[in-house]
Amino acid sequence: MAFTDVYEINSDLFGQILESMLDRLPTNIDSRESSVAYALLAPIAAELERFYIEAADEDRQSFLVDAEGNPTAAGDRIDRRVREFGITRKDGALATVSLKLVTEVPTLIPAYSQFATSDSEPIVFETQVDVMATPTGATVVAQATEPGVLANVAAGEVTTVLGDLANVLTVTNLAPATGGTDGESDEDLIDRFLTYMQRQATSGNAAHYERWATEISGVREARVTPIWNGAGTVKVVLIAETGGAPAASKITEVRDYIESQRPIGATVTVIGIQERTIAVSATVILQPNVSLTAVREAFTAAYLDYLAEVPSGGVITLTRVGGLLISIDGVADYSNLRLNGGTTSITLTSDELAVAGAVTINV
């Protein structure tokens, strides 16, 4: 019998314990709240309450998931468990960005100079090499000082000079920062560990290639196709933590790692998932006093959620998109629904993921 079968672990645990202890007293002993017996047993019940709560937590975290598959352990408990099987939590990755520096006169900008966004909590980037900046501008690659997806800032957001760089007139990033990923979450680490345990990877089978690829930080998923181009060939398609294709440098990192692990004689092709843009357009009839802007925003959100659910090799169906549109509050009817300008559903290949293109909703 588990100790949780004795008492229910809830806000009334102290009361349950104390009541059980008082019930065991002989009937001729006063057990009222004002009694000596009550005063003596209450502190003991309080200590037992603390013990039961801590023991229940220990029991809960003894396993990574409960009977329904929900995570129960957290943090270092998970790290220590999976480390017994040679698995470690993936660290976050630093974003990189190309900066354009314009100076008043030709000026050497030393390595480790810092530039940042103008937010109240700025994202800071640091150059790694010296660069000679000029009045016409020079470019240099900078790296975020902290890992995480928040550092994947949009174009034009890095505009602040940090430190003593008086000759720098302007700094900006003409393209978005890329490559930043968060450290592996508890849930993702548990999922990867359970996959490791349930899908035995041996002798270079598909599960082995999947494991090698997902051991690299920044790779959320790998889809493996054996014998895709003849005997001895293997194709590995990577999906980044952010959901799209990983950066070219990350693909190279995975390829190099797999090359160091694969069986002799295998020819391995490693690519990023191909993002297929799916634009949608339609004409709607609105109910009275309904804003077209509100309808467009609500449909766009629903459309993005739908595309995120469609797997590689799946189908974006015209009828499902139409169903999303007609379900938006304020839409009475629609016509001229198009996906990428056509009136048929779109089938993805096994190497493709759908991403939203232009969403055009008119009346």
C-alpha positions as a printed NumPy array, in Angstrom:
array([[  0.   ,   0.   ,   0.   ],
       [  1.39 ,   3.408,  -0.952],
       [  1.527,   6.109,   1.699],
       [ -0.811,   8.206,  -0.455],
       [ -3.464,   5.553,   0.199],
       [ -3.434,   6.5  ,   3.892],
       [ -4.097,  10.229,   3.49 ],
       [ -5.165,  12.46 ,   0.633],
       [ -2.39 ,  14.934,  -0.137],
       [ -4.373,  18.174,  -0.145],
       [ -4.861,  21.385,   1.827],
       [ -6.592,  19.431,   4.613],
       [ -3.699,  17.02 ,   5.168],
       [ -2.895,  18.439,   8.613],
       [ -6.52 ,  18.002,   9.657],
       [ -6.603,  14.426,   8.376],
       [ -3.507,  13.45 ,  10.35 ],
       [ -4.574,  15.193,  13.534],
       [ -8.067,  13.696,  13.388],
       [ -6.612,  10.214,  12.934],
       [ -4.335,  10.682,  15.942],
       [ -7.11 ,  12.066,  18.14 ],
       [ -9.396,   9.193,  17.166],
       [ -6.832,   6.775,  18.593],
       [ -6.987,   8.311,  22.053],
       [ -8.92 ,   6.432,  24.723],
       [-12.461,   7.693,  25.062],
       [-11.849,   8.916,  28.605],
       [ -9.207,  11.44 ,  27.443],
       [-10.365,  14.919,  26.466],
       [ -9.552,  15.546,  22.773],
       [-11.221,  18.902,  22.301],
       [ -9.22 ,  21.72 ,  20.662],
       [ -8.599,  23.308,  24.049],
       [ -7.347,  20.07 ,  25.611],
       [ -3.801,  19.104,  26.59 ],
       [ -3.883,  16.079,  24.282],
       [ -4.81 ,  18.272,  21.323],
       [ -2.013,  20.724,  22.149],
       [  0.536,  17.887,  22.332],
       [ -0.541,  16.118,  19.145],
       [ -0.983,  19.183,  16.899],
       [  2.79 ,  19.906,  16.512],
       [  3.405,  16.24 ,  15.706],
       [  0.664,  16.345,  13.071],
       [  2.264,  19.449,  11.563],
       [  5.629,  17.673,  11.244],
       [  3.972,  14.602,   9.76 ],
       [  2.163,  16.842,   7.269],
       [  5.518,  18.236,   6.1  ],
       [  6.948,  14.725,   5.838],
       [  4.018,  13.445,   3.776],
       [  4.168,  16.421,   1.397],
       [  7.913,  15.969,   0.843],
       [  7.535,  12.206,   0.484],
       [  4.716,  12.664,  -2.036],
       [  6.929,  14.993,  -4.068],
       [  9.797,  12.498,  -3.913],
       [  7.455,   9.753,  -5.089],
       [  6.093,  11.932,  -7.898],
       [  9.564,  12.857,  -9.149],
       [ 10.838,   9.284,  -8.974],
       [  9.338,   8.871, -12.455],
       [  9.609,  11.229, -15.411],
       [  5.929,  10.908, -16.342],
       [  2.731,   9.797, -14.659],
       [  0.306,   7.108, -15.828],
       [ -1.224,   9.54 , -18.343],
       [  2.162,  10.526, -19.756],
       [  2.274,  13.967, -18.134],
       [  5.709,  15.167, -16.928],
       [  6.212,  14.78 , -13.186],
       [  9.941,  15.361, -12.664],
       [ 11.617,  18.699, -13.317],
       [ 14.989,  20.36 , -13.732],
       [ 17.979,  18.578, -12.258],
       [ 15.904,  15.472, -11.481],
       [ 15.427,  14.936, -15.213],
       [ 19.058,  15.765, -16.025],
       [ 20.387,  13.201, -13.556],
       [ 18.012,  10.5  , -14.768],
       [ 18.734,  10.847, -18.482],
       [ 22.473,  11.26 , -17.884],
       [ 22.53 ,   7.634, -16.748],
       [ 21.808,   6.757, -20.385],
       [ 24.334,   9.166, -21.909],
       [ 21.801,  11.897, -22.722],
       [ 22.364,  15.529, -21.747],
       [ 20.126,  18.565, -22.008],
       [ 20.788,  20.626, -25.136],
       [ 22.037,  24.147, -24.484],
       [ 20.532,  27.162, -26.186],
       [ 22.31 ,  28.629, -29.21 ],
       [ 23.511,  32.183, -29.787],
       [ 21.932,  34.197, -32.592],
       [ 24.138,  35.912, -35.153],
       [ 23.446,  39.068, -37.116],
       [ 25.164,  41.082, -39.841],
       [ 25.596,  44.721, -38.814],
       [ 26.255,  47.709, -41.043],
       [ 28.432,  50.318, -39.338],
       [ 28.747,  53.877, -40.653],
       [ 31.433,  56.1  , -39.126],
       [ 32.333,  59.766, -39.414],
       [ 35.873,  58.905, -40.555],
       [ 37.553,  55.557, -41.274],
       [ 37.689,  53.906, -37.857],
       [ 38.892,  50.531, -36.622],
       [ 36.075,  48.915, -34.658],
       [ 37.731,  46.337, -32.4  ],
       [ 36.493,  42.842, -31.766],
       [ 34.1  ,  42.475, -28.827],
       [ 32.446,  45.828, -29.496],
       [ 28.811,  45.706, -28.455],
       [ 25.622,  46.896, -30.124],
       [ 22.047,  46.459, -28.977],
       [ 18.373,  46.874, -29.661],
       [ 16.631,  49.918, -28.198],
       [ 14.191,  47.943, -26.034],
       [ 13.804,  48.508, -22.299],
       [ 15.489,  45.109, -21.923],
       [ 17.879,  45.264, -24.89 ],
       [ 19.281,  42.31 , -26.792],
       [ 23.058,  42.761, -26.945],
       [ 25.264,  41.605, -29.82 ],
       [ 29.056,  41.455, -29.797],
       [ 31.446,  41.489, -32.744],
       [ 34.029,  38.715, -32.944],
       [ 36.653,  40.315, -35.223],
       [ 38.12 ,  43.746, -35.921],
       [ 36.543,  45.679, -38.788],
       [ 37.476,  48.935, -40.532],
       [ 34.3  ,  51.004, -40.706],
       [ 33.996,  53.927, -43.126],
       [ 31.584,  56.765, -43.938],
       [ 30.108,  54.565, -46.689],
       [ 29.575,  51.684, -44.303],
       [ 31.143,  48.329, -43.476],
       [ 29.544,  45.059, -42.425],
       [ 30.537,  42.773, -39.595],
       [ 28.958,  39.682, -38.067],
       [ 28.028,  39.942, -34.396],
       [ 26.878,  37.295, -31.962],
       [ 24.278,  37.593, -29.22 ],
       [ 25.711,  37.606, -25.719],
       [ 22.902,  35.383, -24.423],
       [ 21.326,  32.311, -26.061],
       [ 17.652,  32.171, -26.94 ],
       [ 15.058,  32.775, -29.63 ],
       [ 14.458,  36.309, -28.335],
       [ 17.756,  37.286, -29.949],
       [ 16.372,  36.475, -33.422],
       [ 15.435,  40.133, -33.811],
       [ 13.882,  41.567, -36.951],
       [ 15.753,  43.678, -39.497],
       [ 16.432,  47.231, -38.38 ],
       [ 16.185,  46.577, -34.637],
       [ 19.893,  46.727, -33.711],
       [ 20.445,  50.492, -33.581],
       [ 22.269,  51.287, -30.334],
       [ 26.021,  51.608, -29.821],
       [ 27.336,  50.489, -26.431],
       [ 30.599,  51.687, -24.965],
       [ 33.072,  54.286, -26.221],
       [ 32.695,  54.216, -30.014],
       [ 32.353,  57.942, -30.623],
       [ 32.99 ,  57.866, -34.377],
       [ 30.128,  55.462, -35.127],
       [ 27.285,  57.485, -36.653],
       [ 24.809,  54.665, -37.24 ],
       [ 24.492,  50.932, -36.789],
       [ 21.737,  48.725, -38.14 ],
       [ 21.018,  45.169, -39.167],
       [ 19.668,  44.985, -42.703],
       [ 18.501,  41.392, -42.218],
       [ 17.023,  39.538, -39.231],
       [ 19.249,  37.827, -36.688],
       [ 19.151,  34.046, -36.982],
       [ 20.208,  30.905, -35.169],
       [ 19.165,  31.752, -31.624],
       [ 17.477,  28.888, -29.79 ],
       [ 16.339,  28.332, -26.219],
       [ 17.823,  25.609, -24.071],
       [ 15.967,  22.312, -24.146],
       [ 12.837,  22.432, -21.979],
       [ 11.936,  19.764, -19.436],
       [  9.108,  18.529, -21.676],
       [ 11.306,  18.301, -24.782],
       [ 14.088,  16.514, -22.898],
       [ 11.624,  13.973, -21.502],
       [ 10.159,  13.414, -24.976],
       [ 13.634,  12.87 , -26.442],
       [ 14.559,  10.469, -23.651],
       [ 11.358,   8.445, -24.029],
       [ 11.921,   8.26 , -27.783],
       [ 15.471,   7.073, -27.066],
       [ 14.183,   4.322, -24.789],
       [ 11.253,   3.238, -26.946],
       [ 12.981,   3.318, -30.345],
       [ 16.18 ,   1.353, -30.088],
       [ 18.854,   2.837, -32.312],
       [ 21.331,   0.201, -33.481],
       [ 23.705,  -0.408, -36.363],
       [ 22.851,   2.762, -38.234],
       [ 19.103,   2.183, -38.515],
       [ 16.696,   5.091, -39.075],
       [ 16.273,   5.662, -35.342],
       [ 20.042,   5.954, -35.014],
       [ 20.236,   8.759, -37.581],
       [ 17.297,  10.502, -35.94 ],
       [ 19.049,  10.329, -32.58 ],
       [ 22.331,  11.671, -33.936],
       [ 20.592,  14.608, -35.597],
       [ 18.48 ,  15.597, -32.598],
       [ 21.453,  15.467, -30.241],
       [ 22.566,  18.752, -31.803],
       [ 21.277,  21.908, -30.124],
       [ 18.778,  23.779, -32.279],
       [ 17.367,  20.681, -34.01 ],
       [ 13.864,  19.789, -32.849],
       [ 13.113,  16.939, -35.229],
       [ 14.77 ,  14.799, -37.896],
       [ 12.972,  12.776, -40.561],
       [ 15.005,   9.919, -41.952],
       [ 14.503,   8.208, -45.321],
       [ 16.701,   5.125, -45.864],
       [ 17.637,   4.006, -49.4  ],
       [ 16.205,   7.24 , -50.78 ],
       [ 18.626,   7.333, -53.729],
       [ 19.8  ,   3.755, -54.03 ],
       [ 21.482,   1.205, -51.793],
       [ 23.482,   2.647, -48.905],
       [ 21.947,   6.133, -49.118],
       [ 20.209,   7.913, -46.263],
       [ 18.443,  11.273, -46.307],
       [ 18.001,  13.24 , -43.083],
       [ 15.624,  16.21 , -43.153],
       [ 16.036,  18.637, -40.247],
       [ 13.459,  20.841, -38.532],
       [ 14.742,  23.623, -36.282],
       [ 13.555,  24.355, -32.761],
       [ 11.759,  27.379, -34.213],
       [  9.802,  25.15 , -36.604],
       [ 11.378,  25.902, -39.976],
       [ 14.654,  25.02 , -41.633],
       [ 17.825,  25.307, -39.523],
       [ 20.553,  27.736, -40.517],
       [ 23.113,  26.481, -43.024],
       [ 25.772,  26.357, -40.292],
       [ 23.527,  24.131, -38.17 ],
       [ 22.909,  21.761, -41.092],
       [ 26.673,  21.529, -41.59 ],
       [ 27.161,  20.832, -37.875],
       [ 24.646,  17.976, -37.999],
       [ 26.167,  16.588, -41.198],
       [ 29.671,  16.602, -39.699],
       [ 28.463,  14.919, -36.513],
       [ 26.598,  12.187, -38.395],
       [ 29.658,  11.609, -40.58 ],
       [ 31.665,  10.942, -37.414],
       [ 29.092,   8.41 , -36.173],
       [ 27.614,   6.654, -39.23 ],
       [ 28.487,   3.115, -40.32 ],
       [ 31.174,   2.674, -42.96 ],
       [ 29.775,   2.741, -46.478],
       [ 26.69 ,   4.872, -45.864],
       [ 26.167,   7.941, -48.042],
       [ 24.271,  10.506, -46.008],
       [ 22.482,  13.599, -47.286],
       [ 21.465,  16.157, -44.659],
       [ 19.127,  18.997, -45.623],
       [ 16.814,  21.439, -43.925],
       [ 13.077,  21.143, -44.266],
       [ 11.803,  23.073, -47.278],
       [  9.341,  25.824, -46.412],
       [  6.498,  26.012, -48.923],
       [  4.644,  29.303, -48.841],
       [  0.861,  28.987, -49.05 ],
       [ -0.951,  32.251, -49.763],
       [ -4.704,  32.495, -49.311],
       [ -7.24 ,  34.95 , -50.679],
       [-11.019,  35.223, -50.542],
       [-13.964,  37.577, -50.787],
       [-16.285,  37.696, -47.789],
       [-19.771,  38.946, -47.027],
       [-19.812,  40.449, -43.556],
       [-22.635,  40.632, -41.1  ],
       [-23.776,  44.151, -40.111],
       [-21.392,  46.264, -38.023],
       [-18.495,  43.834, -38.4  ],
       [-14.963,  45.129, -39.012],
       [-13.084,  43.646, -41.96 ],
       [ -9.82 ,  44.198, -40.087],
       [-11.045,  42.148, -37.114],
       [-12.187,  39.335, -39.415],
       [ -8.876,  39.352, -41.272],
       [ -6.872,  39.186, -38.025],
       [ -8.994,  36.375, -36.583],
       [ -8.795,  34.335, -39.777],
       [ -5.035,  34.867, -40.077],
       [ -4.52 ,  33.509, -36.554],
       [ -6.699,  30.466, -37.289],
       [ -4.932,  29.895, -40.618],
       [ -1.492,  29.98 , -38.99 ],
       [ -2.613,  27.448, -36.378],
       [ -3.968,  25.171, -39.099],
       [ -0.776,  25.248, -41.167],
       [  1.244,  24.431, -38.047],
       [ -0.776,  21.209, -37.692],
       [ -0.19 ,  20.002, -41.268],
       [  2.741,  17.534, -41.324],
       [  5.269,  17.065, -44.09 ],
       [  3.586,  15.137, -46.87 ],
       [  0.203,  16.38 , -45.662],
       [ -2.501,  18.224, -47.557],
       [ -3.72 ,  21.797, -47.136],
       [ -7.337,  21.351, -48.124],
       [ -9.419,  24.103, -49.649],
       [-12.529,  22.956, -47.787],
       [-10.75 ,  23.079, -44.403],
       [ -9.515,  26.61 , -45.082],
       [-13.035,  27.571, -46.148],
       [-14.366,  26.081, -42.932],
       [-11.959,  28.228, -40.938],
       [-13.118,  31.335, -42.768],
       [-16.862,  30.757, -42.386],
       [-16.383,  29.977, -38.678],
       [-14.992,  33.455, -37.976],
       [-17.488,  35.598, -36.08 ],
       [-19.055,  38.142, -38.406],
       [-18.547,  36.224, -41.677],
       [-21.89 ,  35.524, -43.34 ],
       [-20.486,  33.909, -46.492],
       [-17.418,  33.807, -48.731],
       [-16.46 ,  33.253, -52.365],
       [-13.408,  33.162, -54.654],
       [-11.336,  31.211, -52.126],
       [ -7.853,  30.58 , -53.53 ],
       [ -4.703,  28.829, -52.306],
       [ -1.653,  30.166, -54.128],
       [ -4.063,  31.491, -56.728],
       [ -5.664,  28.107, -57.411],
       [ -8.9  ,  26.412, -56.449],
       [ -7.474,  23.016, -55.506],
       [ -5.942,  21.615, -52.35 ],
       [ -2.143,  21.606, -52.041],
       [ -0.151,  18.47 , -51.209],
       [  3.233,  18.838, -49.54 ],
       [  6.171,  16.582, -50.299],
       [  7.876,  14.663, -47.514],
       [ 10.562,  17.378, -47.421],
       [  8.174,  20.328, -47.096],
       [  6.48 ,  22.253, -44.315],
       [  3.73 ,  24.766, -44.999],
       [  4.246,  28.398, -44.005],
       [  1.745,  31.188, -44.428],
       [  2.103,  33.558, -47.33 ],
       [ -0.034,  36.622, -47.959],
       [ -3.503,  36.52 , -46.419],
       [ -5.841,  38.636, -48.556],
       [ -9.435,  39.   , -47.394],
       [-11.629,  41.539, -49.191],
       [-15.326,  42.378, -49.384]])
